[in-house]
Amino acid sequence: MLERESDHGREHGTVRVAGRQARAELRDRIAASDPGLLRLTAGLRTVAAIALALAVLALLRADVPHLVAAAMSAMVATFAIREKQPSRQAVTLALGLPVALVSVSLGALLNPHLVAGDVFFILLIFSAVYSRRFGDRGTALGLIGFQMYFLSLFVGATPPALPGLYGAIALAFLSSAVVRFALVPQKPASILDRLRRAFRARLAQLIQAQTALVDAGPDDREKALDTVRRRTAALHESAMMIQGRLEQGTADERTARLIQRRIADAEIAGERLGLLLLTARSAERADTLTLHLPGAPLPSGGPLAEPDEITARLRRDLEALRLMVLRPVAQHAGGSLSRVRNRLLGYREEENLPDAPTALQDVFRGLGEASHAVLGLRIALGGTEDESDEGPATTRSREELDAENAAISADEEAHPGEEERTGLDRPTTRAAVQVAVGSALAIVGGEFLSSHRWYWAVLTCWIVFINTASTGEILVKGYRRLLGTVLGVASGIGLAGLVGHHTWTAFALVLLFIFAMFYTAPLSYTLMSFFVTAMLGLLYTLLNSYSPAVLVLRIQETALGAACGIVAGALVLPVRTDRRTNELLVSVVSRLARVTESAVDQLSGGPPADLLDQARELDRALGDLRTSTRPLTHPITPLRARRNTVLHVVALLETCAYHARSLAATAELLPEQPSIAADPRLRGAGRRIVGNIEAIATHVTDEQSTARIETGPSIASLLKPGPLGAPRYDRVTDRVLRHLQRLDEAVAGLARTLGVPVDAPER
């Protein structure tokens, strides 16, 4: 009997452990899919604000039009404000209430007057878009003004009904404030903490994908490589999101710079490990571009092609590294994990590498460097671990990290100012003129379709201009808006028939759709449009104005609004997609030249610079370029050759950015890392790369330019034989040279793709 009880206790304990592991894995998956839980918080905050306003009005026995007005006002008051600091959010919310009341009042007063109402609406739209030049507050107030005028049209506001609407709107803004600052607060430090957890979860997912790449057979290796690509990009996205939150979420600038350094080290180490694995899976040397170009095949063969004892060891060590990443920072490592960590960090020493081909030894070196980066990340995030079981490798890594941490300066960031544009060349002015013209066309066309629902065309025209900067982006957004609307109308017809006149059932579904709308907005604009349209179908049902004809009219008005937006974008002060992408391409290439030149200069003995800041500026510019090229790389584009060229250019730039980031991270270690010594010979080796990058920028700016790129011997051959530092640290020297060599090759490939003339000097 005692044995049975003991067995039962062990089984119960096993179940508890399994349950904890399952919950932890679920939390990690959620954190990785929604970094910082920003989408979840946005959805919950909006739904809670609407629910609170509806609950109060229900107690006051308000009628349905006031319930609808309060729900829409609470939604606008919540999602319009995007500032990070709570104090600034409070000021903007307070300013937004009078703006909302004035806008609703003018809508109620001017709606009966056709010409005056339309003219004012166009002026309001122009002002709302133009106000984006004044930052987040101007954007929020302009959005509130437009949406509340639209609200007055939607509920059919009249001057006698204004007092009741004032009360509903004021209650909605108050509910939004209560939810924002009390019920679902978002403190900058908490957001940053969740983003860091998301970064660790995504890093663990990347290592898991790399392990799958080791095990992948001939039939599934391309799928495994695609997973590695996607998770590498997701890790980079998390690093960029953390970068944007460091200033508000940390106590001082030194802490922010320390976390920035450790996040960059971990990101680079994770990406480098993937590249080394690709090389080990290839009979020939794997090009770095393989990791960045979608659809690029993985060469076959290589020492990892056939499983053996070394492969099994590598698989175990990758899994151990993943567990190190996932271990909560505040949790002690324990004896077993400490021993594993000692072994992984030992791979940083040549004598601890397994007897294997060079490509596999490089993978184990990458494991050691990744473990070092993970240890630095844990220390930066405040982890306190038991040091009693530390081996020599862990002790040395900790000493190196402590020296680096002590040397990090708190110099103020220096961001180069952007060239200030004036007049119609300023993006906000151009967009305001375009959307005003498009809205005027939408009003005229919408009146022909329906004298009561014309504003749907205006709303669509407004929306397709939000966060777009070229005609191609407007076209893609209009297409997605229309597709989502068609699907939403089909669902709305069915839901309206099921709900009937069950008011609170309809409001419950409205809340569900609003949450889904905010949660899916960053992922898919089509999905967001679907949920918006389905929600509006329910609101029409509540207002007793539902009919299938109304929802079909919404499709027509949406198509008209999208068409008007596209026409305005194409004919009024147009920014062609080619022009936009060329401008951003020049920006990316210029920043690439800057960070490369600064990193090589520092590696050559020059003065220190904010290299990681420069690298992040390059990443942001590359992200803008990637966004602007989406119309050119959309699956439905008929220009397949052009699509492939654009994908190739972006992939080459991502390859260049990776090597530039790696050089910057290595160069920043110079002041405090004895394993790296400056060498003036590198300055001459890097001069050709920087000159070639500048030649590419000149050619993109002026196709008639005679600038040419120069090719020649490999970077390594430009240096005289001999180590850059002490003999025991040749591996660091080799890494710097490899990054320079790969960057030189990628820049030459970019020049050939863009048609820049090549000048090969005679030997």
C-alpha positions in Angstrom: 0.0 0.0 0.0 2.8 2.4 0.8 4.4 1.5 -2.5 1.2 2.4 -4.3 1.0 5.7 -2.4 4.6 6.4 -3.3 4.0 5.6 -6.9 0.9 7.8 -6.9 2.9 10.6 -5.4 5.6 10.3 -8.0 3.0 10.3 -10.8 1.3 13.3 -9.3 4.6 15.1 -9.1 5.4 14.2 -12.6 2.0 15.6 -13.7 2.7 18.8 -11.9 6.1 19.2 -13.5 4.7 18.5 -16.9 1.9 21.0 -16.3 4.4 23.7 -15.3 6.5 23.0 -18.4 3.4 23.1 -20.6 2.4 26.5 -19.1 5.9 27.8 -19.4 6.1 26.7 -23.1 2.7 28.3 -23.7 3.9 31.6 -22.2 7.0 31.5 -24.3 5.0 30.9 -27.4 2.7 33.8 -26.6 5.7 36.1 -25.8 7.4 35.2 -29.0 4.3 35.7 -31.2 3.4 39.0 -29.5 6.6 40.7 -28.3 5.9 42.8 -25.2 2.2 41.6 -25.4 1.6 44.9 -27.2 -1.2 43.5 -29.5 -2.8 41.7 -26.6 -2.7 44.8 -24.4 -4.1 47.0 -27.2 -7.0 44.7 -27.7 -7.8 44.2 -24.0 -7.5 47.9 -23.3 -9.9 48.9 -26.1 -12.4 46.2 -25.3 -12.3 47.1 -21.6 -12.8 50.8 -22.3 -15.8 50.1 -24.4 -17.2 47.6 -22.0 -16.9 50.0 -19.1 -18.7 52.8 -21.0 -21.5 50.4 -22.1 -21.9 49.2 -18.5 -22.4 52.7 -17.1 -24.8 53.7 -19.9 -26.7 50.4 -19.4 -27.2 51.3 -15.7 -28.5 54.7 -16.9 -30.8 53.0 -19.3 -29.4 54.8 -22.3 -30.8 54.1 -25.8 -29.0 52.2 -28.5 -27.7 55.2 -30.5 -26.0 56.5 -27.4 -24.5 53.1 -26.7 -23.1 52.9 -30.2 -21.7 56.5 -29.9 -20.0 55.6 -26.6 -18.6 52.4 -28.0 -17.1 54.1 -31.0 -15.8 57.0 -29.0 -14.1 54.8 -26.4 -12.5 52.9 -29.3 -11.2 56.0 -30.9 -10.0 57.5 -27.6 -8.0 54.4 -26.9 -6.3 53.5 -30.1 -5.6 57.1 -31.3 -3.0 57.8 -28.6 0.3 56.2 -29.3 2.7 58.1 -27.1 5.0 56.1 -24.8 5.1 58.2 -21.6 1.9 58.1 -19.4 2.1 61.8 -18.7 2.0 62.7 -22.3 -0.8 60.2 -22.9 -2.8 62.0 -20.2 -2.3 65.4 -21.8 -3.3 64.2 -25.2 -6.4 62.4 -23.9 -7.4 65.6 -22.1 -7.0 67.6 -25.3 -8.8 65.0 -27.3 -12.1 65.4 -25.5 -12.8 69.1 -26.5 -11.6 68.2 -30.0 -14.1 65.4 -30.1 -17.0 67.5 -28.8 -16.3 70.3 -31.3 -16.0 67.8 -34.2 -19.3 66.1 -33.3 -21.0 69.5 -32.9 -19.9 70.7 -36.3 -20.9 67.4 -37.9 -24.4 67.7 -36.4 -24.7 71.4 -37.5 -23.3 71.0 -41.0 -24.7 67.7 -42.1 -28.0 69.1 -43.3 -26.1 71.7 -45.5 -24.7 69.7 -48.3 -22.1 72.0 -49.8 -20.9 73.5 -46.5 -20.7 70.1 -44.8 -18.7 68.6 -47.6 -16.3 71.5 -47.9 -15.7 71.5 -44.1 -15.2 67.7 -44.1 -12.5 68.0 -46.8 -10.8 70.8 -44.8 -11.0 68.6 -41.7 -9.4 65.7 -43.5 -6.6 67.9 -44.8 -5.9 69.2 -41.3 -6.0 65.8 -39.7 -3.4 64.4 -42.1 -1.3 67.6 -42.0 -1.2 67.5 -38.2 0.9 64.3 -38.4 4.0 66.6 -38.9 3.6 67.6 -35.2 4.4 64.1 -33.9 2.3 61.6 -32.0 0.1 64.2 -30.4 -0.7 65.9 -33.6 -1.5 62.6 -35.2 -3.8 61.6 -32.3 -5.7 64.8 -32.3 -6.2 64.8 -36.0 -7.4 61.2 -35.9 -9.9 62.0 -33.1 -11.2 65.0 -35.0 -11.8 63.0 -38.2 -13.3 59.9 -36.5 -15.7 61.9 -34.3 -17.0 63.8 -37.3 -17.5 60.4 -39.0 -19.3 59.3 -35.8 -21.8 62.2 -36.1 -22.6 61.0 -39.6 -22.8 57.4 -38.7 -25.4 57.9 -35.8 -27.2 60.7 -37.6 -26.4 63.4 -35.0 -28.7 66.4 -34.9 -28.4 69.6 -32.8 -31.1 68.6 -30.3 -29.3 65.3 -29.7 -26.0 66.9 -28.9 -26.3 67.1 -25.1 -26.9 63.4 -24.9 -24.0 62.7 -27.3 -21.7 65.0 -25.2 -22.4 62.9 -22.1 -21.8 59.6 -24.0 -18.5 60.9 -25.5 -17.3 62.3 -22.2 -18.1 59.0 -20.5 -16.2 57.2 -23.2 -13.1 59.3 -22.8 -13.3 58.9 -19.0 -13.6 55.1 -19.4 -10.6 55.1 -21.7 -8.6 57.0 -19.1 -9.6 54.7 -16.3 -8.7 51.6 -18.3 -5.4 53.1 -19.6 -4.1 54.4 -16.3 -5.7 52.0 -13.8 -7.1 48.8 -15.1 -4.8 47.9 -18.0 -1.7 50.2 -17.4 1.3 50.0 -19.6 4.4 51.1 -17.8 7.5 51.6 -20.0 9.6 49.4 -17.7 7.0 46.6 -17.8 6.8 46.8 -21.5 10.6 46.6 -21.8 10.7 43.6 -19.5 8.1 41.7 -21.5 10.0 42.6 -24.7 13.2 41.1 -23.2 11.3 38.0 -22.4 10.0 37.9 -25.9 13.5 38.3 -27.2 14.7 35.3 -25.2 11.7 33.2 -26.4 12.4 34.1 -30.0 16.1 33.3 -29.5 15.2 29.9 -28.1 12.9 29.3 -31.1 15.7 30.2 -33.5 18.0 27.7 -31.8 15.2 25.1 -32.0 14.9 25.8 -35.7 18.6 25.5 -36.2 18.5 22.1 -34.4 15.8 21.0 -36.8 18.1 22.1 -39.7 20.8 19.8 -38.3 18.3 16.9 -38.4 16.6 17.8 -41.6 16.6 15.2 -44.4 16.8 15.8 -48.1 13.0 16.2 -48.4 12.4 18.7 -45.6 15.7 20.7 -45.5 14.3 23.6 -47.5 11.3 23.9 -45.1 13.8 23.8 -42.2 15.9 26.5 -43.8 12.8 28.7 -44.4 11.9 28.3 -40.7 15.4 29.5 -39.8 15.0 32.5 -42.0 11.7 33.5 -40.5 12.8 33.1 -36.9 16.0 35.0 -37.6 13.9 37.9 -39.0 11.6 37.6 -35.9 14.6 37.8 -33.6 15.8 40.9 -35.4 12.3 42.4 -35.1 12.3 41.9 -31.3 15.8 43.5 -31.0 14.5 46.6 -32.9 11.4 46.8 -30.7 13.6 46.7 -27.6 15.8 49.5 -29.1 12.7 51.7 -29.4 11.8 51.2 -25.7 15.1 51.4 -24.0 15.1 55.2 -23.3 11.7 55.1 -21.5 12.0 51.7 -19.9 15.4 51.9 -18.1 16.5 53.9 -15.1 19.5 55.6 -16.7 21.3 55.8 -20.0 24.2 53.5 -18.9 21.7 50.7 -18.2 20.1 51.3 -21.6 23.4 51.1 -23.4 24.3 47.9 -21.5 21.1 46.2 -22.5 21.5 47.4 -26.0 25.0 45.9 -26.2 23.9 42.5 -24.8 20.8 42.3 -27.1 23.0 43.1 -30.1 25.6 40.5 -29.1 22.9 37.8 -28.6 21.2 38.7 -31.9 24.5 38.6 -33.9 25.6 35.3 -32.1 22.3 33.6 -33.0 22.5 34.7 -36.6 26.2 33.7 -36.9 25.4 30.3 -35.5 22.8 29.8 -38.2 25.3 30.8 -40.9 27.9 28.4 -39.5 25.3 25.6 -39.6 24.5 26.3 -43.2 28.1 26.2 -44.1 28.5 22.8 -42.3 25.5 21.5 -44.2 27.1 22.4 -47.6 29.7 20.6 -49.5 30.7 23.9 -50.9 31.0 27.1 -48.9 27.5 28.4 -48.2 27.0 32.0 -49.2 25.7 34.3 -46.4 23.0 35.3 -48.9 21.4 31.9 -48.5 20.1 33.0 -45.1 18.6 36.2 -46.3 17.1 35.4 -49.8 13.7 33.8 -49.7 13.6 30.6 -51.8 17.4 30.3 -52.1 18.2 26.6 -52.1 20.5 25.0 -49.5 23.5 23.3 -51.1 23.7 19.6 -50.3 26.4 17.6 -48.7 28.8 18.9 -46.1 30.0 17.3 -42.8 26.5 17.5 -41.3 24.8 15.6 -44.1 25.4 12.2 -42.5 24.5 11.7 -38.8 27.4 10.5 -36.5 28.7 10.9 -33.0 29.7 14.6 -33.6 26.3 15.4 -35.0 24.6 13.9 -32.0 26.9 15.9 -29.7 26.0 19.1 -31.6 22.3 18.4 -31.3 22.6 17.9 -27.5 24.6 21.1 -27.1 22.1 23.1 -29.2 19.3 21.8 -26.9 21.4 22.7 -23.9 21.9 26.2 -25.3 18.2 26.6 -25.8 17.5 25.6 -22.2 20.0 28.2 -21.0 18.2 30.9 -23.0 14.8 29.9 -21.6 15.9 29.5 -17.9 14.3 32.5 -16.0 16.9 35.1 -15.3 16.2 35.2 -11.6 16.5 31.5 -11.3 19.7 29.8 -10.2 21.3 27.6 -12.8 21.8 24.6 -10.6 24.7 22.1 -10.8 23.7 20.3 -14.0 23.0 23.4 -16.0 26.2 25.0 -14.7 28.2 22.1 -15.9 26.5 22.3 -19.3 27.3 26.0 -19.5 30.9 25.4 -18.6 31.2 22.9 -21.4 29.6 25.2 -24.0 31.7 28.2 -23.0 34.7 25.9 -23.2 34.3 25.8 -26.9 35.7 29.3 -27.1 39.1 27.6 -26.5 40.8 25.7 -29.3 41.8 22.8 -27.1 38.2 22.0 -26.2 37.0 21.7 -29.8 36.1 18.2 -31.0 38.2 16.4 -33.6 36.1 17.2 -36.6 36.2 19.0 -40.0 36.9 22.7 -39.9 33.3 23.6 -40.7 32.1 21.6 -37.8 34.7 23.1 -35.5 33.4 26.5 -36.5 29.9 25.5 -35.5 31.2 24.5 -32.0 33.1 27.8 -31.8 29.8 29.5 -32.7 28.1 27.6 -29.8 30.7 28.9 -27.4 30.2 32.5 -28.6 26.5 32.2 -28.4 26.7 30.8 -24.8 29.0 33.8 -24.0 26.4 36.2 -25.4 23.6 34.4 -23.5 25.6 34.7 -20.2 26.1 38.4 -20.9 22.4 38.9 -21.6 21.5 37.2 -18.3 23.9 39.4 -16.3 22.6 42.5 -18.0 19.0 41.6 -17.2 19.8 41.3 -13.5 20.3 37.6 -13.1 22.0 36.4 -9.9 23.4 33.0 -10.2 25.3 30.6 -8.0 29.0 30.9 -9.0 30.2 28.0 -6.9 30.1 25.5 -9.8 31.7 27.7 -12.3 34.6 26.3 -14.3 37.5 28.1 -15.8 35.7 28.9 -19.0 32.7 30.4 -17.3 34.9 32.4 -14.9 36.9 33.8 -17.9 33.7 34.8 -19.7 32.3 36.4 -16.6 35.5 38.4 -16.1 35.4 39.6 -19.8 31.7 40.6 -19.4 32.4 42.5 -16.2 35.2 44.4 -17.8 33.0 45.3 -20.7 30.2 46.4 -18.5 32.4 48.6 -16.4 33.8 50.3 -19.6 30.4 51.2 -21.1 30.1 54.9 -21.3 27.0 56.9 -20.9 27.6 59.4 -23.7 24.5 60.9 -25.1 23.3 59.4 -28.4 24.1 61.4 -31.5 21.5 61.0 -34.2 22.2 62.8 -37.4 19.5 65.2 -38.4 17.3 64.3 -41.3 17.2 66.8 -44.2 14.2 69.0 -43.5 11.9 69.3 -46.5 9.6 72.2 -47.1 6.4 73.0 -48.9 4.7 70.4 -51.0 7.8 68.2 -50.9 7.2 67.6 -47.2 5.6 64.1 -46.9 2.8 65.3 -44.5 1.8 68.2 -46.8 1.8 66.0 -49.9 -0.3 63.3 -48.2 -2.7 65.9 -46.9 -3.2 67.3 -50.4 -3.6 63.9 -51.9 -6.1 62.6 -49.3 -8.1 65.9 -49.6 -8.4 65.5 -53.3 -9.2 61.8 -53.0 -11.8 62.5 -50.4 -13.4 65.1 -52.6 -13.7 62.6 -55.4 -15.1 60.0 -52.9 -17.7 62.5 -51.7 -18.9 63.2 -55.2 -18.9 59.6 -56.2 -20.4 58.4 -52.9 -23.3 60.8 -53.2 -24.2 59.2 -56.5 -24.2 55.7 -54.8 -26.1 56.8 -51.7 -27.0 60.2 -50.2 -27.0 58.7 -46.7 -23.9 56.3 -46.8 -21.4 58.3 -48.9 -19.1 58.7 -46.0 -17.9 55.1 -46.3 -16.1 56.0 -49.5 -14.4 58.9 -47.7 -13.4 56.6 -44.8 -11.8 54.1 -47.1 -9.9 56.8 -49.0 -8.6 58.2 -45.7 -7.5 54.8 -44.5 -5.6 53.8 -47.6 -3.4 56.8 -47.1 -2.5 56.0 -43.5 1.1 54.8 -43.1 1.6 54.7 -46.9 4.3 56.7 -48.8 4.0 55.7 -52.4 1.4 54.9 -55.1 2.2 51.2 -54.9 1.6 51.1 -51.2 -1.7 52.8 -51.6 -2.7 50.3 -54.3 -1.8 47.3 -52.2 -3.6 48.7 -49.1 -6.7 49.5 -51.1 -6.8 46.0 -52.5 -6.5 44.5 -49.1 -9.1 46.8 -47.7 -11.6 45.8 -50.4 -10.9 42.0 -50.0 -11.4 42.2 -46.2 -14.6 44.2 -46.7 -16.0 41.7 -49.1 -15.3 38.8 -46.7 -16.7 40.8 -43.8 -19.9 41.6 -45.6 -20.5 37.9 -46.2 -20.0 37.2 -42.5 -22.0 40.3 -41.4 -25.1 39.2 -43.3 -25.0 35.8 -41.6 -24.3 37.3 -38.1 -27.0 39.9 -38.4 -29.6 37.2 -39.2 -28.5 35.1 -36.2 -28.3 38.0 -33.7 -31.6 39.7 -34.7 -32.5 42.2 -32.1 -30.6 40.7 -29.1 -28.9 43.9 -28.2 -26.4 42.6 -25.7 -25.5 39.5 -27.7 -24.7 41.9 -30.6 -22.6 44.1 -28.3 -20.7 41.1 -27.0 -19.8 40.1 -30.6 -18.9 43.7 -31.3 -16.4 43.5 -28.4 -15.0 40.2 -29.7 -14.5 41.6 -33.2 -12.9 44.8 -31.8 -10.4 42.7 -29.9 -9.7 40.6 -33.0 -9.3 43.7 -35.1 -6.6 45.2 -32.8 -4.9 41.9 -32.3 -4.6 41.1 -36.0 -3.9 44.6 -37.3 -0.1 44.4 -37.3 -0.3 40.9 -38.8 -2.8 41.3 -41.7 -4.6 44.3 -42.9 -7.1 42.1 -44.7 -8.0 40.3 -41.5 -8.4 43.7 -39.7 -10.7 44.9 -42.5 -12.7 41.7 -42.2 -13.4 42.2 -38.5 -14.2 45.9 -38.9 -16.8 45.2 -41.5 -18.4 42.3 -39.6 -18.5 44.6 -36.5 -20.2 47.4 -38.5 -22.8 45.0 -39.8 -23.7 44.3 -36.1 -23.8 48.0 -35.3 -26.2 48.6 -38.2 -28.4 45.8 -36.8 -28.5 47.6 -33.4 -29.4 50.9 -35.1 -32.2 49.2 -37.0 -30.7 50.1 -40.3 -29.5 46.7 -41.3 -30.2 45.1 -44.6 -28.2 43.0 -47.1 -28.4 46.0 -49.4 -26.7 48.2 -46.9 -23.8 45.8 -46.6 -23.5 45.4 -50.4 -23.5 49.2 -50.6 -20.6 49.2 -48.2 -18.6 47.0 -50.7 -19.4 49.5 -53.4 -18.5 52.5 -51.3 -15.2 50.8 -50.2 -14.3 50.0 -53.8 -15.0 53.6 -54.8 -13.0 55.0 -51.9 -10.0 52.8 -52.7 -10.2 53.8 -56.3 -10.3 57.5 -55.4 -7.4 57.1 -53.1 -5.4 55.3 -55.9 -6.3 58.0 -58.5 -5.3 60.8 -56.1 -2.1 59.1 -55.2 -1.2 58.5 -58.8 -2.1 61.9 -60.3 -1.8 64.4 -57.4 1.8 65.1 -56.4 2.6 61.4 -57.0 5.4 59.5 -55.3 6.2 56.7 -57.6 7.2 53.5 -55.9 10.5 53.5 -57.9 11.3 57.0 -56.6 10.4 56.1 -53.0 12.5 52.9 -53.0 15.4 54.7 -54.7 15.4 57.3 -52.0 15.3 54.7 -49.2 18.0 52.6 -51.0 20.3 55.6 -51.0 19.5 56.1 -47.3 20.3 52.5 -46.5 23.6 52.5 -48.6 24.7 55.8 -47.0 24.2 54.4 -43.5 25.9 51.2 -44.5 28.9 53.2 -45.7 28.9 55.2 -42.4 28.8 52.2 -40.0 31.4 50.3 -42.1 33.8 53.2 -42.2 33.4 53.9 -38.5 33.8 50.2 -37.5 36.9 49.7 -39.7 38.4 53.0 -38.4 37.9 51.9 -34.8 39.4 48.4 -35.6 42.3 50.3 -37.1 43.0 52.3 -34.0 40.7 55.3 -34.5 38.7 57.0 -31.8 35.6 55.2 -30.4 32.1 56.0 -31.8 28.5 55.0 -31.1 28.7 52.1 -33.5 25.7 50.1 -32.2 23.6 53.3 -32.6 24.8 53.6 -36.2 24.1 50.0 -36.8 20.5 50.4 -35.5 20.0 53.4 -37.8 21.0 51.2 -40.6 18.5 48.5 -39.5 15.7 51.1 -39.3 16.5 52.4 -42.8 16.6 48.9 -44.1 13.2 48.2 -42.5 11.7 51.2 -44.2 13.1 50.0 -47.5 11.7 46.5 -47.0 8.2 48.0 -46.3 8.4 50.3 -49.4 9.2 47.3 -51.7 6.2 45.2 -50.7 4.1 46.4 -53.6 7.0 45.3 -55.9 7.3 41.9 -54.2 3.6 41.2 -53.7 2.7 37.7 -54.9 0.1 39.1 -57.4 2.6 41.4 -59.2 2.8 40.5 -62.9 6.4 41.7 -63.2 8.1 38.5 -62.0 11.6 39.4 -63.1 11.4 42.7 -61.3 10.1 41.0 -58.2 13.0 38.7 -58.2 15.5 41.5 -58.6 14.0 43.5 -55.7 14.1 40.4 -53.5 17.7 39.9 -54.4 18.7 43.5 -53.7 17.0 43.5 -50.3 18.6 40.1 -49.4 22.0 41.5 -50.4 21.4 44.5 -48.2 20.4 42.4 -45.3 23.6 40.4 -45.8 25.6 43.6 -45.8 23.8 44.9 -42.7 24.6 41.6 -40.8 28.3 41.8 -41.5 28.3 45.6 -40.7 26.5 44.9 -37.4 29.1 42.2 -36.6 32.0 44.5 -37.4 30.5 47.2 -35.2 29.9 44.8 -32.3 33.5 43.6 -32.5 34.9 47.1 -32.8 33.1 48.3 -29.7 34.9 45.6 -27.7 38.3 47.2 -28.4 38.5 49.5 -25.4 38.0 46.8 -22.8 38.7 43.4 -24.5 42.3 42.3 -24.4 41.5 39.6 -27.0 41.2 42.2 -29.8 44.0 44.5 -30.9 43.7 47.4 -33.3 45.6 47.1 -36.6 46.1 50.1 -38.8 46.4 47.8 -41.9 42.6 47.3 -41.8 42.0 50.9 -42.7 43.4 50.3 -46.2 41.5 47.1 -46.5 38.2 48.8 -45.6 38.8 51.8 -47.9 37.8 49.8 -51.0 34.6 48.6 -49.5 33.5 52.0 -48.3 34.4 53.5 -51.7 32.4 50.8 -53.5 29.3 51.5 -51.3 29.6 55.2 -52.0 29.8 54.5 -55.7 26.6 52.5 -55.5 24.8 55.4 -53.7 26.0 57.8 -56.4 24.8 55.5 -59.2 21.3 55.1 -57.6 21.0 58.8 -57.2 22.2 59.6 -60.7 22.0 56.8 -63.3 24.2 58.9 -65.6 27.0 58.8 -63.1 30.4 57.4 -64.1 31.1 56.1 -60.7 32.5 52.5 -60.8 33.2 50.0 -58.2 36.7 48.5 -57.8 37.3 44.8 -57.4 40.6 43.1 -56.7 42.4 40.6 -54.4 40.6 39.2 -51.4 40.6 41.3 -48.2 42.8 38.8 -46.4 45.5 39.1 -49.1 45.6 42.9 -48.7 47.2 42.4 -45.3 50.7 41.3 -44.8 51.2 38.0 -43.0 51.0 38.1 -39.3 48.4 38.3 -36.5 46.5 41.4 -35.7 46.8 40.6 -32.0 48.3 38.1 -29.7 48.7 34.6 -31.3 46.1 32.9 -29.0 43.4 35.3 -30.3 43.8 34.6 -34.0 40.2 33.4 -34.2 39.0 37.0 -33.5 41.2 38.3 -36.3 39.9 35.6 -38.6 36.3 36.6 -37.8 37.0 40.3 -38.6 38.6 39.3 -41.9 35.8 37.0 -42.8 33.2 39.7 -42.2 35.2 42.1 -44.3 35.6 39.6 -47.1 31.9 38.6 -47.1 30.9 42.3 -47.0 33.2 43.0 -49.9 31.6 40.2 -51.9 28.1 41.2 -51.0 28.7 44.8 -52.0 30.2 43.7 -55.3 27.1 41.5 -55.9 24.8 44.4 -55.0 26.7 46.6 -57.6 26.3 44.0 -60.3 22.6 43.6 -59.6 22.0 47.4 -59.8 24.1 47.7 -62.9 27.0 49.7 -61.5 30.1 49.5 -63.8 32.9 47.4 -62.4 36.5 48.5 -62.7 38.8 45.5 -62.1 42.4 46.8 -61.7 45.2 45.0 -63.4 47.4 43.0 -61.1 
